[in-house]
């Protein structure tokens, strides 16, 4: 897979990303930006990226701040992940993009779609833990025990992708848990600003998407489709053929 690695300074943070378009002239279609979840890096998308490249799509894969080849930061507010992504897209001179985000990456791409609805042609959010709507909610997410497949994936990732495991800035963990518990009414209010056709993928019992909140989200986003899977939190990894069968036609 011929993806050149480069980086870009966004404020005090340097964001690394891979872009298949560098040195190529045959990628006129709308670029696809693939955004990983917390604790990983862009290599989680390598399989899906190869398929998109074979179909002639331009693919851009960033490492979020504090992950992979990107630099660590003093702050890891969820909104900052989305702001980094938007600045990266704008500085690359892109006028239209398809966004695919997993978990924390799903939240980041949703923020871009809210801030710049004119920029986003298609939006895919995979297993994105939805923020609280009020202080009265019980956040069962942070108390859920990992499933056996998730434990196996965590163990095998250390062997297969040691760079991602060791590069991850673990200082963001406490901040992330705090933000998962904190209500984010503005995010909910701005769901109606998303104009792109939106596909939300949720896992089964091992997933992290609250079905009640997901129903509220689906009603709020003007054009939103939900597709449920039987696996856990990482659909594109554990059910990659099913993932591709749903997402590829949506992005075509």
C-alpha positions in Angstrom: 0.0 0.0 0.0 1.6 3.2 -1.2 0.8 5.8 1.4 3.3 8.5 2.0 3.7 9.6 5.6 3.9 13.3 6.4 3.0 15.6 9.3 1.5 19.0 9.9 1.8 21.4 12.8 -1.6 22.4 14.2 -1.0 24.9 17.0 1.4 23.2 19.4 0.6 19.7 18.2 2.1 17.9 15.2 -0.4 15.6 13.4 1.0 12.8 11.3 -1.0 11.4 8.5 -0.7 9.2 5.4 -2.0 10.4 2.1 -2.1 8.2 -1.0 -2.4 11.3 -3.3 1.1 12.5 -2.8 2.9 12.0 -6.1 -0.2 10.7 -7.9 -2.6 12.3 -10.4 -5.3 9.6 -10.6 -7.3 10.4 -7.5 -9.9 12.9 -8.6 -12.7 11.3 -6.6 -13.8 12.6 -3.2 -11.1 11.7 -0.7 -11.9 9.3 2.2 -10.5 10.2 5.6 -10.2 7.3 8.0 -10.0 8.1 11.7 -9.0 5.6 14.4 -10.2 5.2 18.0 -8.5 5.9 21.3 -5.4 3.8 22.0 -4.8 2.8 18.4 -3.4 4.5 15.3 -4.2 4.8 11.7 -2.8 1.3 10.9 -6.1 -0.1 12.1 -7.5 1.0 8.7 -4.8 -0.7 6.5 -7.1 -3.4 5.2 -10.0 -1.1 4.4 -7.6 1.5 2.9 -6.2 -1.1 0.5 -9.7 -1.8 -0.8 -10.5 1.9 -1.2 -7.2 2.5 -3.1 -8.0 -0.4 -5.4 -11.2 1.3 -6.3 -9.3 4.5 -7.2 -10.2 6.5 -4.0 -7.8 8.9 -2.4 -7.3 7.9 1.2 -6.0 10.0 4.0 -5.3 8.4 7.4 -4.3 10.6 10.3 -3.0 9.7 13.8 -4.9 11.6 16.4 -3.0 13.8 18.9 -1.3 11.6 21.5 -1.4 8.5 19.2 0.9 6.9 16.7 3.4 9.2 15.0 1.5 12.4 16.1 2.9 14.3 19.0 1.7 14.2 22.6 -0.3 17.3 23.8 -1.0 19.2 27.0 -4.8 18.8 26.5 -7.0 16.0 25.2 -10.5 17.5 25.1 -12.8 15.6 22.8 -13.5 18.8 20.8 -9.8 19.2 20.1 -9.6 15.9 18.3 -12.4 17.2 15.9 -10.7 20.6 15.6 -7.4 19.0 14.6 -9.1 16.9 12.0 -10.9 19.9 10.5 -7.7 21.9 10.3 -5.9 19.0 8.6 -8.7 18.7 6.0 -8.7 22.5 5.4 -4.9 22.8 5.1 -4.9 19.9 2.6 -7.1 22.1 0.5 -10.0 19.5 0.4 -13.4 20.9 -0.6 -15.4 17.7 -0.1 -14.6 14.6 1.9 -16.1 11.3 3.1 -15.4 10.7 6.8 -15.2 7.4 8.5 -14.5 7.3 12.2 -14.3 4.5 14.8 -15.0 5.1 18.5 -13.3 8.4 19.5 -12.7 8.9 15.8 -16.4 8.7 15.3 -16.9 11.6 17.7 -14.2 13.6 15.9 -15.7 13.2 12.5 -19.2 14.1 13.9 -17.7 17.4 15.1 -16.3 18.1 11.6 -19.8 17.4 10.1 -21.4 19.8 12.6 -18.8 22.6 12.1 -18.5 22.3 8.3 -21.6 20.6 6.9 -20.7 21.9 3.4 -17.4 20.0 3.5 -18.7 16.5 4.3 -20.3 14.4 1.5 -20.8 11.1 3.5 -20.3 10.4 7.2 -19.7 7.0 8.8 -19.6 6.6 12.6 -18.6 3.2 13.9 -19.3 2.3 17.5 -19.0 5.9 18.7 -19.8 6.1 22.5 -22.5 8.8 22.5 -22.0 11.5 25.1 -24.4 12.1 28.0 -27.3 14.4 27.5 -27.9 15.4 31.1 -26.3 14.9 34.5 -29.0 12.4 35.5 -27.8 9.7 33.1 -26.1 6.5 34.4 -22.9 6.1 32.4 -22.7 2.3 32.3 -20.0 2.6 29.5 -17.1 3.2 31.9 -18.1 0.2 34.1 -18.4 -2.3 31.3 -16.0 -5.2 31.4 -14.2 -6.0 28.2 -15.3 -9.1 26.3 -13.0 -12.1 25.6 -12.4 -11.0 22.0 -11.5 -7.5 23.1 -9.1 -8.9 25.7 -7.5 -11.1 23.0 -7.2 -8.2 20.6 -5.6 -6.0 23.3 -3.0 -8.7 24.0 -2.3 -9.5 20.3 -2.1 -5.8 19.4 1.0 -5.5 21.6 2.7 -8.1 19.4 1.3 -7.0 16.0 1.4 -3.2 16.4 3.7 -2.4 19.3 4.3 1.1 18.0 0.7 2.1 18.5 0.6 0.6 22.0 3.8 2.3 23.2 3.1 5.6 21.4 -0.3 6.1 23.0 -0.2 8.9 25.6 -1.9 7.2 28.6 -2.3 10.5 30.4 -5.4 11.1 28.3 -7.2 8.1 29.9 -8.4 9.9 33.0 -9.5 13.0 30.9 -11.4 10.7 28.5 -13.3 8.9 31.3 -14.2 12.3 32.8 -15.5 13.6 29.5 -17.5 10.4 28.9 -19.3 11.1 32.2 -19.8 14.8 31.5 -23.0 15.9 29.7 -22.5 17.4 26.2 -25.8 19.1 25.4 -24.2 21.3 22.7 -23.2 18.2 20.7 -26.8 16.9 20.9 -28.2 20.3 19.9 -26.0 20.5 16.8 -26.8 17.1 15.4 -29.4 18.8 13.2 -26.6 20.8 11.6 -25.3 17.6 10.0 -26.5 17.6 6.4 -24.4 14.7 5.0 -26.1 11.3 4.7 -24.9 9.5 7.8 -24.4 5.8 8.5 -24.0 4.8 12.2 -22.7 1.3 12.9 -23.3 -0.3 16.3 -22.0 -3.6 17.7 -23.9 -6.1 19.8 -23.8 -6.8 23.5 -20.0 -6.1 23.6 -20.4 -2.7 21.9 -20.3 0.7 23.5 -23.3 2.4 21.9 -26.4 3.1 24.1 -29.4 2.1 22.0 -31.7 4.6 23.6 -29.4 7.5 23.0 -28.8 6.2 19.5 -32.5 6.3 18.7 -32.5 10.0 19.8 -29.5 10.7 17.6 -31.1 9.0 14.6 -34.1 11.2 14.9 -32.1 14.3 15.2 -29.8 13.9 12.2 -31.8 14.7 9.1 -30.5 11.7 7.0 -29.3 8.9 9.3 -29.3 5.2 8.9 -28.3 2.7 11.6 -26.8 -0.7 10.9 -26.4 -3.2 13.8 -23.8 -6.0 14.0 -23.5 -8.9 16.4 -19.8 -8.3 17.3 -18.3 -6.0 19.9 -16.7 -2.6 19.7 -14.4 -3.0 16.6 -16.6 -3.9 13.7 -14.2 -3.1 10.9 -11.7 -5.5 12.5 -13.9 -8.4 13.8 -16.5 -8.4 11.0 -14.5 -6.8 8.2 -16.4 -8.4 5.3 -19.7 -7.4 6.7 -18.3 -3.9 7.4 -17.1 -3.6 3.8 -20.4 -4.9 2.4 -22.3 -2.0 4.2 -19.8 0.8 4.0 -18.4 0.5 0.5 -21.8 1.0 -1.2 -22.6 3.9 1.1 -19.3 5.6 0.1 -19.7 4.9 -3.6 
